[in-house]
Amino acid sequence: MYNNTHKGMIKMNTARLNITIPSTMNEQINIFAEELNEKKSHIIASALDMYFDYLDIRVAEKRLNDDEPTLTLDEMKKNLGL
């Protein structure tokens, strides 16, 4: 995972993965990595961060459409004892 700073990205806790992707996608990653002078892992991690943001929105929209009961902020504070 990466954390944004004004100087770029700072590497946080990492895990090594062995994944399979289409060769065309690998070629695109290589092109961007060379053009931007960045490591492939940085480009992939950044892309995943953006995709996770997109998925967060999809999950939130799904929850809104599932007719689940909702709480007001005051109800939530009361339930938390605040």
C-alpha positions in Angstrom: 0.0 0.0 0.0 1.2 3.5 -0.7 0.6 6.8 1.1 0.5 10.1 -0.8 2.9 12.9 0.1 3.9 16.1 -1.6 7.1 14.4 -2.9 5.3 11.4 -4.3 4.7 8.0 -2.8 6.2 6.5 0.3 6.3 2.7 0.5 4.3 1.3 3.4 3.8 -2.4 4.4 4.2 -4.6 1.4 3.4 -8.1 0.2 5.0 -9.9 -2.7 2.4 -11.3 -5.1 2.7 -13.6 -8.1 -0.1 -12.8 -10.4 -1.1 -13.6 -14.0 -2.3 -10.8 -16.3 -2.8 -10.5 -20.0 0.4 -9.8 -21.9 -1.1 -6.7 -23.5 -1.7 -5.3 -20.0 1.9 -6.1 -19.0 3.1 -4.3 -22.1 1.1 -1.2 -21.1 2.5 -1.3 -17.6 6.0 -1.5 -19.0 5.4 1.4 -21.3 4.1 3.6 -18.5 6.8 2.5 -16.1 9.5 3.5 -18.7 7.8 6.8 -19.7 7.3 7.9 -16.1 10.5 6.4 -14.8 8.6 4.5 -12.1 8.6 0.9 -10.9 5.9 -1.4 -12.3 4.8 -2.2 -8.8 4.2 1.5 -8.1 2.1 1.8 -11.2 0.1 -1.3 -10.3 -0.4 -0.3 -6.7 -1.6 3.2 -7.8 -4.0 1.7 -10.3 -5.4 -0.6 -7.6 -5.8 2.3 -5.1 -7.9 4.1 -7.8 -9.9 1.0 -8.5 -10.6 0.4 -4.8 -11.9 4.0 -4.6 -14.3 3.1 -7.4 -15.3 -0.1 -5.7 -16.0 1.8 -2.5 -18.5 4.0 -4.4 -20.1 0.9 -6.0 -20.5 -0.7 -2.5 -22.0 2.5 -1.1 -24.5 2.7 -4.0 -25.4 -0.9 -3.5 -26.0 -0.4 0.2 -28.2 2.7 -0.6 -30.3 0.6 -3.0 -30.7 -2.4 -0.8 -33.5 -0.9 1.3 -31.6 -1.5 4.5 -32.7 0.6 7.5 -30.5 3.7 8.0 -29.6 5.6 11.1 -29.4 9.4 11.5 -26.2 10.8 12.9 -27.9 11.5 16.3 -29.1 7.8 16.4 -25.6 6.6 15.6 -24.1 8.8 18.4 -26.7 7.5 20.8 -26.0 3.9 19.9 -22.3 4.6 20.4 -22.9 6.3 23.8 -21.6 9.7 22.5 
